């Protein structure tokens, strides 16, 4: 799979966030923005914004944070959302936080401020915002309130107008349940209605904790490559099922589960292709090895892989992965099959609890 960066243009700045597939499906959202280049405004100078940035200390100090540095928080009361905002839109930033486009002003300054997040993370429900809904950006120095004025669904790379007055754009992929690359973006547009100074204790500088989820894959199996880079996959949508808390849905939590589930999913496929019952047993200790498929590998995907994340409140409980694939046997013969892999999470560890296939 190949990645090509696509620019999003704002009057006075070039804002980069997105990717397009060339000759196939695109790679994961975690790679979408890692090829960002220096963005320059129309006058030839860098355009980083002028408002104060969040500082983790108890005092209010103006300044531009470094890439990946915590800058503030965005709050959407109607969604019960409070998310950390970091500078930049690199993969690591968007895996943990809402990213501020470095080529846009900070919220509260004259101009268009752009905050971006993954559609299956913090911005999972921004499509439900309506005109009049409030969005609040809080830094160490200011509390800026915006009022939603509308939505736009645009192709990636479409122009977004700058503003002479403080304006905010929330940017995510469309549709909002898409796991990976999509050709369209959803923009939520908002105008400033209040901007006042605040005094903060600094206690909110800690980002929400997302406990790591371990997958007990043996080192030799991990060396086979259990990521999207080495396992080209038609990835479709992700849904959070069960009784999840909104604080879990609108956080990196589902993405942590999804990544662990994909590691286990690819691990079982490699174990089957290699005929390694021990590898399979490490990932699925209570599941029988599908001996009828031993030596078979996935030659291609007939449908996109769907991932359903289970959760109870803020606690992830497991995942379900389903896809129709073309299996190639050790003799070279191919046949279609539907694969369903269920996973459970306990004690911070994800294990495969079910592995089924049907012709």
C-alpha positions in Angstrom: 0.0 0.0 0.0 1.2 3.5 -0.8 0.7 6.8 0.7 0.3 10.2 -1.0 -0.2 13.3 0.9 -3.0 15.6 -0.2 -3.1 19.3 0.7 -6.1 21.1 2.2 -5.9 24.8 1.3 -6.9 27.7 3.6 -6.7 31.3 2.4 -3.2 32.4 3.6 -2.1 28.9 4.6 -1.7 25.4 3.2 -3.1 22.9 5.7 -2.1 19.3 5.2 -4.1 16.4 6.6 -5.1 13.4 4.5 -4.0 10.7 2.1 -5.1 9.1 -1.1 -4.8 5.5 -2.3 -2.8 4.8 -5.4 -3.3 1.5 -7.0 -5.2 0.1 -4.0 -6.6 0.9 -0.5 -4.7 3.4 1.6 -2.8 2.8 4.7 -3.9 3.5 8.3 -5.0 6.9 9.6 -2.0 6.7 11.9 0.2 7.4 8.8 -2.0 9.9 7.1 -0.3 13.0 8.3 3.3 11.9 8.9 4.5 13.4 5.6 3.5 17.0 6.5 5.9 19.6 5.1 6.5 23.2 6.3 3.4 25.2 5.5 3.8 28.8 4.3 1.3 31.6 4.0 0.7 33.7 0.9 3.2 36.4 2.0 5.9 33.8 2.2 6.2 33.6 6.0 5.3 30.8 8.3 1.8 31.1 9.7 1.7 29.8 13.3 -1.0 31.9 14.9 -0.7 34.5 17.6 -2.9 33.5 20.5 -1.4 32.1 23.8 -0.8 28.4 24.0 -1.5 26.2 27.0 1.4 25.7 29.4 1.4 22.9 32.0 2.6 25.2 34.7 0.3 27.1 37.0 1.1 30.4 35.4 -0.2 31.8 32.1 2.5 32.1 29.6 2.1 32.9 25.9 4.1 30.9 23.4 3.8 28.4 20.5 4.1 24.8 21.7 6.3 22.2 20.0 4.8 19.4 17.9 3.3 16.9 20.3 3.2 19.3 23.2 -0.1 19.7 25.1 -1.7 23.1 24.2 -5.1 23.0 25.8 -8.4 21.2 25.9 -11.5 21.3 23.6 -14.8 20.8 25.3 -18.2 20.1 23.6 -20.8 20.1 26.4 -23.6 18.6 24.3 -21.4 15.6 23.5 -19.9 15.4 27.1 -16.6 15.6 25.3 -13.4 16.9 26.8 -10.3 16.2 24.8 -6.6 17.2 25.0 -5.3 19.4 22.2 -1.7 19.0 21.0 0.3 20.9 18.5 0.5 19.2 15.1 -1.2 16.5 13.1 1.4 13.7 13.1 0.4 10.1 13.6 1.5 10.0 17.3 -0.4 13.3 18.1 -3.6 12.1 16.5 -3.3 8.7 18.2 -3.6 10.4 21.6 -5.2 13.8 21.2 -6.9 16.4 19.0 -4.3 18.0 16.8 -4.0 21.7 16.0 -2.9 22.4 12.4 0.3 24.4 12.8 -0.5 26.5 9.7 -3.7 27.9 11.4 -4.1 30.4 14.1 -4.9 29.3 17.7 -8.6 29.4 18.7 -9.4 33.0 19.8 -7.1 34.7 17.4 -8.3 36.5 14.2 -8.5 33.9 11.5 -9.5 30.3 11.1 -8.3 27.8 13.7 -8.3 24.2 12.6 -8.5 21.3 15.1 -8.4 17.8 13.6 -9.1 14.3 15.1 -9.8 10.8 14.0 -13.4 10.0 13.1 -13.3 6.9 15.3 -11.9 8.7 18.3 -12.5 12.1 19.8 -14.5 13.4 16.9 -16.7 10.3 16.6 -20.0 12.2 17.1 -19.3 15.7 15.8 -21.7 15.0 13.0 -24.6 15.3 15.5 -23.7 19.0 16.3 -26.2 21.5 15.1 -26.2 25.2 14.6 -26.0 26.8 18.0 -24.1 24.0 19.7 -21.2 25.3 21.8 -17.5 24.3 21.4 -15.1 25.6 24.1 -11.3 25.8 23.8 -9.5 26.2 27.1 -5.8 27.1 27.4 -3.9 28.3 30.4 -4.7 31.8 29.4 -8.1 31.9 27.8 -11.5 30.3 27.6 -12.9 30.7 24.1 -16.4 29.7 23.3 -17.6 29.1 19.8 -21.1 28.5 18.4 -21.6 26.0 15.5 -22.8 27.6 12.3 -22.9 24.7 10.0 -21.3 21.5 8.5 -19.6 20.8 5.2 -18.8 17.5 3.6 -15.9 18.1 1.1 -13.4 16.1 -0.8 -10.0 15.9 0.7 -8.0 18.8 -0.6 -11.0 21.2 -1.0 -10.4 24.9 -0.2 -11.5 26.1 3.2 -12.0 29.9 3.5 -9.9 31.8 6.1 -11.7 34.4 8.2 -10.9 37.9 9.4 -12.6 37.2 12.7 -12.0 34.3 15.2 -13.4 31.2 13.6 -13.0 27.5 14.4 -13.1 24.4 12.1 -13.3 20.9 13.4 -11.9 18.5 10.8 -12.4 14.7 10.6 -12.9 12.0 8.0 -16.3 11.3 6.5 -18.1 9.0 7.0 -17.5 9.1 10.7 -17.3 5.3 11.2 -14.5 4.8 8.6 -11.5 3.1 10.0 -8.9 4.2 7.5 -8.6 6.4 4.5 -11.7 8.1 3.1 -11.9 10.5 0.2 -14.0 13.0 2.0 -13.8 15.3 5.1 -16.4 16.6 7.4 -15.9 20.2 8.6 -17.8 21.6 11.5 -17.8 25.4 11.3 -18.1 27.7 14.3 -17.8 31.4 15.2 -16.5 32.9 18.4 -19.1 34.2 20.9 -17.0 34.6 24.0 -13.3 35.0 24.9 -12.3 35.6 28.5 -9.2 35.1 30.6 -9.0 32.2 33.0 -6.9 31.2 36.0 -6.1 27.5 36.0 -4.4 25.2 38.5 -2.5 23.2 36.0 -4.1 20.0 37.2 -5.9 19.5 33.9 -2.6 19.3 32.0 -2.7 15.5 32.3 -4.1 13.7 29.3 -6.7 11.1 29.8 -5.0 7.7 30.5 -5.5 4.9 28.0 -4.2 1.7 29.5 -2.0 -0.3 27.2 -3.4 -3.6 25.9 -0.9 -6.5 25.6 -1.1 -9.2 23.0 0.9 -12.3 23.9 2.5 -12.9 20.5 5.8 -14.8 20.7 8.8 -12.8 19.5 9.3 -15.0 16.5 5.7 -14.4 15.4 6.0 -10.7 15.9 9.0 -10.8 13.6 6.7 -12.0 10.9 5.2 -8.6 10.8 1.7 -8.1 12.4 0.9 -4.6 11.2 -0.9 -3.0 8.2 2.5 -2.3 6.7 3.1 -6.0 6.1 -0.5 -7.2 5.8 -2.3 -5.2 3.1 -5.9 -5.2 4.1 -9.2 -3.7 2.9 -10.2 -2.1 6.2 -13.8 -0.9 6.5 -15.6 0.5 9.5 -15.3 0.3 13.3 -18.2 0.3 15.7 -18.3 0.4 19.5 -20.9 -2.0 20.8 -22.2 -3.0 24.2 -22.8 -0.2 26.8 -19.9 2.1 26.3 -19.5 5.4 28.1 -19.2 8.4 25.8 -15.8 9.2 27.4 -14.6 5.8 26.0 -16.1 6.3 22.5 -14.6 9.8 22.2 -11.1 8.8 23.3 -8.1 6.8 21.9 -9.5 3.8 23.8 -11.3 2.2 20.8 -8.2 2.6 18.7 -6.0 1.0 21.3 -8.4 -2.0 21.3 -8.5 -2.1 17.5 -4.7 -2.1 17.2 -4.4 -4.9 19.6 -7.1 -6.9 17.9 -5.5 -6.4 14.5 -2.2 -7.7 15.9 -3.9 -10.8 17.2 -5.9 -11.3 14.0 -2.8 -11.1 11.8 -0.9 -13.3 14.3 -3.4 -16.1 13.9 -3.3 -15.9 10.2 0.5 -16.1 10.2 0.3 -19.0 12.6 -2.1 -20.9 10.3 0.0 -20.1 7.2 3.1 -21.4 8.9 1.4 -24.4 10.5 2.6 -23.2 13.9 0.2 -24.6 16.5 2.3 -23.1 19.3 2.0 -19.6 17.9 -1.7 -20.0 17.5 -2.0 -21.4 21.1 -0.1 -18.4 22.5 -2.8 -16.0 21.0 -5.8 -18.3 21.4 -5.0 -20.7 24.3 -8.6 -22.0 24.5 -9.4 -22.2 20.8 -8.7 -25.3 18.7 -6.2 -24.9 15.8 -8.0 -24.9 12.4 -6.1 -27.8 11.1 -8.1 -27.9 7.8 -6.5 -24.5 6.9 -2.9 -25.3 7.9 -0.6 -23.9 5.3 -3.2 -21.6 3.9 -2.7 -17.8 3.6 -4.9 -14.9 2.7 -4.4 -14.1 -1.0 -6.8 -11.1 -1.0 -9.8 -9.6 0.6 -13.3 -9.9 -1.0 -14.9 -7.5 1.5 -13.5 -4.9 3.9 -12.5 -6.1 7.3 -15.0 -4.8 9.9 -14.0 -4.3 13.5 -16.5 -4.1 16.3 -15.2 -3.0 19.7 -17.1 -4.1 22.8 -17.1 -2.0 25.9 -18.9 -1.6 29.2 -18.7 1.9 30.5 -15.1 3.0 30.1 -13.8 -0.6 30.2 -13.1 -2.4 26.8 -14.3 -5.9 26.8 -13.2 -7.3 23.5 -13.4 -7.1 19.7 -15.0 -8.9 16.8 -13.3 -8.9 13.3 -15.1 -10.2 10.2 -14.2 -10.4 6.5 -14.6 -12.4 3.4 -11.2 -13.4 2.0 -9.7 -15.5 -0.7 -7.6 -18.3 0.9 -4.6 -19.8 -1.0 -3.6 -23.3 0.1 0.0 -24.6 0.1 -0.7 -26.2 -3.3 -1.7 -22.8 -4.8 -5.4 -23.5 -5.0 -7.7 -20.7 -3.9 -11.1 -20.6 -2.4 -13.4 -18.0 -0.8 -14.0 -18.0 2.9 -15.6 -15.9 5.6 -13.4 -15.5 8.7 -14.7 -14.4 12.1 -12.3 -13.7 14.9 -13.5 -12.8 18.4 -11.3 -11.4 21.1 -11.7 -10.9 24.8 -9.8 -8.5 27.1 -9.0 -9.3 30.8 -6.2 -8.0 33.0 -4.9 -5.7 30.3 -4.4 -8.6 27.9 -6.2 -9.4 24.6 -6.7 -13.0 23.7 -8.5 -14.6 20.8 -11.5 -16.4 22.2 -13.0 -17.6 18.9 -11.7 -18.3 15.4 -14.2 -19.5 12.8 -14.2 -19.9 9.1 -16.9 -20.9 6.6 -16.5 -21.6 2.8 
